[in-house]
Amino acid sequence: MVTKNILKTRWKVEKNRITLYPTGICFLLGIVLAILFAIIVGISVAAKVNFPASPPFMVLLALVVVIFFCFGFNAVEFDNESGIMRKKLMGFITILTVKFEQLYGVKALNNVSGGYSYRMYLKESRYGRGTAVSSGYQKTEDPNAAFFVNEIVPIIHKFLDQHGMLEIQEKSNITNYKYFKEQGKLYKVKNNKIFLLVVGVVLILLGINELLPTAFLTSFDHDEKPIIMGIGVFLGLIILLTEIMKVSVDTAIGKVERQNLIGLGKKSYLLKDFMGIKTLRKTMNLAYTGTDIYMHFTPIRGGQPDALLLITLKKSQEIERFMDELSQILEINTPQEKT
């Protein structure tokens, strides 16, 4: 079966093979580029400009459009007979092969924009980059995403199980926490935003310094310096009081608390309302900047669901270690991840 909407995830299911087509958005990009190039050429012809309408340039534009259309046929193939996952550029050029024994499974990848997609992860890197196996989605109840998760993913996981089920290693008891400071039944998340702390303090010090004879900025009038000081101190305080939070898990009273460095902005959550963990992979200019780890809570007695940012980490091994420590603190096998 292949879905009708070519912009969403498409798939082809055979007896011992599933082929996924996650990059249908490239078809739309190809159409947009074709229209844009047609406009450019039309304007250049009308303006009697020779270069944009010259045959070599026209061929180049057409080639770019064709390449984007071909990228729409990028595929990820799961071959159950050989036990291999293949990633194929344009649907026929194999650029990656991975044995099923090395695969962990398909999980959701949440984006900063609020959307999500699905990726296949390796056992050795469960929180790494992964291989995209679906298009991007914005709606939680997207029919294409629901069918993909409920009908297609289980078949893929069944293939993986036939070539070596997921090995659930027994976790050894953690006695030395790396990301929590243990104080009896109270566990405080160690703050890893040292850079922001330094930036906040430096801004405050620079602001105060502008009122001293040793001021760095000498081009401002005496009346303008208090404004410069105020800006520096204000920005520094904003960073210290809003970006750097102290989070603690108190298993004795069954609460998770968050507050800033001076104890303001305190907010409490009940552990009995804990619904799972959500990881948010962040990028800036297509470069990976880190993964935010949230605890999600839904009040049993009613109320709006809420999420609490615990920590931001980059490496898959670091995230796995944090999850192991959190699961031991909460006395659960594995923190349940939310989509």
C-alpha positions in Angstrom: 0.0 0.0 0.0 1.2 3.5 -0.8 -0.4 6.6 0.7 -2.1 9.1 -1.6 -0.5 12.3 -0.2 2.9 12.4 -1.8 4.1 15.1 0.7 3.5 12.8 3.7 5.2 9.5 4.5 4.7 6.9 1.8 5.4 3.2 2.1 5.3 0.0 0.1 4.7 -3.2 2.1 5.7 -6.6 0.7 6.0 -10.0 2.2 9.6 -9.6 3.5 10.3 -6.0 2.7 9.0 -2.6 3.7 10.1 0.5 1.7 9.5 3.9 3.2 9.6 7.2 1.3 10.0 10.0 3.9 11.1 13.0 1.7 7.9 13.7 -0.4 8.3 17.4 0.6 11.1 17.5 -2.1 8.4 17.2 -4.8 6.8 20.5 -3.5 10.2 22.1 -3.3 10.9 21.1 -6.9 7.6 22.6 -8.1 8.3 25.9 -6.2 11.8 26.1 -7.7 10.4 25.4 -11.2 8.0 28.3 -10.8 10.6 30.6 -9.4 13.1 29.8 -12.2 10.3 30.3 -14.8 9.6 33.7 -13.3 13.4 34.6 -13.4 13.7 33.5 -17.0 10.5 35.3 -18.0 11.7 38.6 -16.4 15.1 38.3 -18.0 13.6 37.7 -21.5 11.2 40.6 -21.0 14.2 42.8 -19.9 16.3 41.5 -22.8 18.9 40.1 -20.5 20.8 37.3 -22.3 22.6 35.4 -19.5 19.6 34.0 -17.4 17.9 32.9 -20.6 21.0 31.4 -22.2 20.8 27.6 -22.9 23.6 26.6 -20.4 21.9 28.5 -17.6 18.5 27.0 -18.6 19.9 23.5 -18.5 21.4 24.2 -15.0 18.1 25.4 -13.7 16.3 22.4 -15.1 18.9 20.1 -13.6 18.4 21.6 -10.1 14.6 21.1 -10.4 15.1 17.5 -11.6 17.4 16.7 -8.7 14.9 18.0 -6.2 12.2 15.8 -7.8 14.5 12.8 -7.6 15.2 13.4 -3.9 11.5 12.9 -3.4 12.1 9.3 -4.2 14.7 8.9 -1.4 13.9 5.6 0.4 14.6 3.6 3.5 14.3 -0.2 2.8 13.9 -2.9 5.5 14.8 -6.2 3.9 13.8 -9.0 6.2 15.4 -11.7 4.1 18.9 -10.3 4.4 18.2 -8.6 7.8 19.5 -5.2 6.5 18.2 -1.7 6.5 19.3 0.3 3.4 19.1 4.0 2.9 18.8 4.8 -0.9 19.4 8.1 -2.5 16.7 8.8 -5.2 15.4 5.3 -4.5 18.2 3.3 -6.1 21.7 4.5 -4.9 22.5 2.8 -1.6 24.3 5.2 0.7 23.9 3.4 4.0 23.5 -0.3 5.1 22.9 -1.3 8.7 22.2 -4.8 10.0 19.0 -5.3 11.9 21.0 -6.5 14.9 22.4 -3.0 15.3 19.0 -1.2 15.2 17.2 -0.2 18.3 13.8 0.8 16.9 11.7 3.7 15.6 11.0 6.6 18.0 9.5 10.1 17.6 11.8 13.1 17.2 10.3 16.3 18.6 11.4 19.6 17.0 11.7 23.0 18.5 9.0 24.3 16.1 6.5 22.0 17.7 6.4 19.4 15.0 7.7 15.9 15.1 8.9 13.1 12.8 10.0 9.5 13.3 13.6 8.1 13.1 15.3 4.8 13.3 17.9 4.7 16.0 20.9 2.4 16.7 21.3 0.4 19.9 24.6 2.2 20.5 23.1 5.6 20.0 19.5 5.7 21.1 19.4 9.5 21.4 21.7 10.3 18.4 20.8 11.7 15.0 19.1 8.6 13.8 17.8 7.9 10.3 14.7 9.7 9.1 11.9 7.2 8.2 9.0 9.6 8.0 8.0 13.0 6.9 7.5 15.9 9.4 4.1 16.3 11.1 2.5 19.2 12.9 -0.7 17.7 14.2 -0.6 15.2 17.0 -3.6 13.3 15.5 -2.3 13.3 11.9 -4.0 10.4 10.1 -0.8 9.6 8.2 1.3 9.6 11.3 -1.3 7.5 13.2 -1.4 4.8 10.5 2.4 4.8 10.2 2.8 4.2 13.9 0.0 1.7 14.4 0.4 -0.3 11.2 3.8 0.1 9.6 6.2 0.5 12.6 5.0 -2.7 14.3 5.8 -4.7 11.1 9.3 -3.1 11.1 9.9 -4.0 14.7 8.7 -7.5 14.1 11.3 -7.8 11.4 13.9 -6.6 13.8 12.8 -9.1 16.4 13.3 -12.0 14.0 16.9 -11.0 13.7 17.7 -10.6 17.4 15.2 -9.1 19.8 16.1 -5.9 21.6 18.5 -6.7 24.3 17.3 -5.4 27.6 20.4 -5.2 29.7 20.0 -5.3 33.4 21.0 -1.9 34.8 23.5 -2.0 37.6 22.6 0.0 40.7 24.0 3.5 40.5 25.9 4.6 43.5 27.7 7.7 42.1 25.3 10.1 40.4 26.8 12.2 37.6 23.8 14.5 36.9 22.2 14.7 40.4 23.4 15.8 43.8 22.1 13.3 46.3 21.0 14.5 49.7 19.2 11.6 51.3 15.8 11.3 49.5 16.4 14.7 47.8 18.1 14.8 44.4 19.1 18.1 42.8 19.8 18.3 39.1 23.3 19.6 38.6 23.2 22.8 36.6 25.0 22.5 33.3 24.4 26.0 32.1 27.7 27.4 33.4 28.2 29.4 30.2 24.9 31.3 30.8 25.8 31.8 34.4 29.1 33.4 33.4 27.4 35.6 30.8 24.9 36.8 33.3 27.5 37.7 35.9 29.7 39.4 33.3 26.9 41.5 32.0 26.0 42.7 35.5 29.7 43.5 36.3 30.1 45.4 33.0 27.0 47.4 33.7 28.2 48.4 37.1 31.6 49.1 35.8 30.2 51.8 33.5 29.7 54.1 36.5 33.3 53.8 37.6 36.4 55.7 36.3 37.6 52.4 34.7 34.6 52.2 32.4 35.3 50.3 29.1 32.9 52.5 27.1 34.2 56.1 27.0 32.2 57.4 24.1 29.0 57.9 26.1 28.1 61.1 28.0 27.9 61.1 31.8 24.1 61.2 31.6 24.0 58.2 29.3 26.1 55.9 31.5 23.3 55.0 34.0 21.3 53.8 31.0 24.1 51.6 29.8 24.5 50.3 33.3 20.8 49.6 33.6 20.8 47.7 30.3 23.8 45.5 31.3 22.4 44.8 34.8 18.9 44.1 33.4 20.1 41.6 30.8 22.3 39.9 33.3 19.5 39.5 35.8 17.1 38.2 33.1 19.6 35.5 32.2 20.3 34.5 35.8 16.6 34.6 37.0 14.9 33.0 33.9 17.4 30.8 32.1 19.1 29.2 35.0 16.8 27.1 37.2 17.4 24.7 40.1 15.4 21.5 39.8 15.1 19.0 42.6 13.3 15.6 43.0 12.1 14.9 46.5 11.0 11.2 46.6 10.3 11.5 50.4 7.3 13.9 49.8 6.7 12.9 46.2 7.4 16.2 44.6 9.5 17.8 41.9 10.3 21.5 42.4 11.8 24.2 40.2 13.0 27.6 41.3 15.6 30.2 40.1 18.9 31.0 41.8 17.5 33.2 44.5 14.5 31.0 45.2 11.9 32.9 43.2 9.6 31.5 40.5 9.1 28.3 42.6 6.8 25.7 41.1 6.0 22.2 42.4 4.8 19.1 40.6 3.5 15.9 42.2 5.3 12.7 41.2 1.9 10.9 41.1 1.0 13.2 38.2 4.2 12.2 36.3 3.2 11.0 32.8 6.6 10.5 31.1 9.7 12.0 29.6 10.0 14.0 26.4 13.2 14.8 24.6 13.5 17.8 22.3 16.4 17.8 19.8 17.4 21.4 19.0 19.2 22.8 16.0 20.4 26.2 14.9 21.1 26.9 11.3 20.8 23.1 10.7 23.6 22.4 13.3 22.7 20.3 16.3 22.9 22.3 19.6 21.6 19.9 22.2 18.7 17.8 23.5 16.3 19.2 26.1 14.9 16.6 28.5 11.5 17.3 30.0 9.3 15.7 32.6 5.6 15.8 31.7 2.8 16.0 34.3 -0.9 15.7 34.0 -2.8 16.5 37.2 -5.0 13.5 38.2 -7.6 15.8 39.8 -7.8 17.9 36.6 -5.9 20.8 35.3 -3.7 21.7 32.4 -0.8 19.3 31.5 2.6 20.9 32.0 6.3 20.1 31.2 9.4 20.8 33.3 12.8 21.2 31.6 15.3 19.2 33.6 18.6 19.5 31.7 20.1 20.0 28.2 22.6 17.5 27.0 24.3 16.8 23.7 25.8 13.3 23.4 23.6 10.2 23.2 25.7 8.5 26.0 25.1 11.4 28.3 21.3 11.4 27.7 21.2 7.6 28.3 23.1 8.0 31.6 20.8 10.8 32.7 17.8 8.6 31.9 19.3 5.7 33.9 19.8 7.9 36.9 16.3 9.4 36.7 14.7 5.9 36.4 16.6 4.7 39.5 15.5 7.8 41.4 11.9 7.4 40.4 12.1 3.6 40.9 10.9 2.8 37.4 12.4 0.5 34.8 12.7 3.1 32.0 11.3 6.6 31.8 8.4 6.5 29.4 8.9 8.8 26.4 6.1 10.9 25.1 5.5 11.9 21.5 
